[in-house]
Amino acid sequence: MIKYPFALKLRIINEFISGDKKLEQLALDFGVEDIALLQQWIQDYEQMGSEGLVSERERQAKLKSARGHKNVYSITFKKNVVNLYLSSSMSYAEVAKQFNLKNT
């Protein structure tokens, strides 16, 4: 799987939001073969802002290095988790899986 840098993801999102280009054109312009991947980036951005464009592994590594080994989540991330749980019929386990959290 190809890894795309944060700056590229953000640039694509910003161009999409501005309404200048459709996803298909952005995929061609930036060499992203899977439009579903672009759709996932947009969804992640809508749920978590620019923080959502950073891979979960990179986010956790950054947080662990800043705070030791303990997982630390932003207020925005926590609100998104709680809002999803409250606004859907998903179980705790399903919400945890959606956000790559341990269900303990």
QUIWOLIN-V783703 format. One record per residue. N is the residue number from 1. RES is the residue in three letters. NEAR is the number of other C-alpha atoms within 8 Angstrom. Layout:
<<N;RES;NEAR> <N;RES;NEAR>>
This chain:
<<1;MET;2> <2;ILE;3> <3;LYS;4> <4;TYR;6> <5;PRO;6> <6;PHE;8> <7;ALA;6> <8;LEU;8> <9;LYS;11> <10;LEU;10> <11;ARG;8> <12;ILE;10> <13;ILE;11> <14;ASN;8> <15;GLU;10> <16;PHE;12> <17;ILE;7> <18;SER;7> <19;GLY;7> <20;ASP;7> <21;LYS;9> <22;LYS;8> <23;LEU;9> <24;GLU;7> <25;GLN;8> <26;LEU;12> <27;ALA;13> <28;LEU;9> <29;ASP;6> <30;PHE;7> <31;GLY;6> <32;VAL;9> <33;GLU;6> <34;ASP;7> <35;ILE;10> <36;ALA;6> <37;LEU;7> <38;LEU;11> <39;GLN;8> <40;GLN;8> <41;TRP;12> <42;ILE;9> <43;GLN;8> <44;ASP;11> <45;TYR;13> <46;GLU;7> <47;GLN;8> <48;MET;11> <49;GLY;9> <50;SER;8> <51;GLU;7> <52;GLY;11> <53;LEU;12> <54;VAL;9> <55;SER;7> <56;GLU;7> <57;ARG;6> <58;GLU;8> <59;ARG;9> <60;GLN;10> <61;ALA;8> <62;LYS;8> <63;LEU;12> <64;LYS;12> <65;SER;8> <66;ALA;6> <67;ARG;9> <68;GLY;7> <69;HIS;6> <70;LYS;7> <71;ASN;8> <72;VAL;8> <73;TYR;6> <74;SER;6> <75;ILE;6> <76;THR;7> <77;PHE;9> <78;LYS;9> <79;LYS;8> <80;ASN;10> <81;VAL;10> <82;VAL;8> <83;ASN;8> <84;LEU;10> <85;TYR;12> <86;LEU;7> <87;SER;6> <88;SER;6> <89;SER;6> <90;MET;9> <91;SER;7> <92;TYR;8> <93;ALA;8> <94;GLU;8> <95;VAL;12> <96;ALA;11> <97;LYS;10> <98;GLN;7> <99;PHE;7> <100;ASN;7> <101;LEU;7> <102;LYS;6> <103;ASN;7> <104;THR;2>>
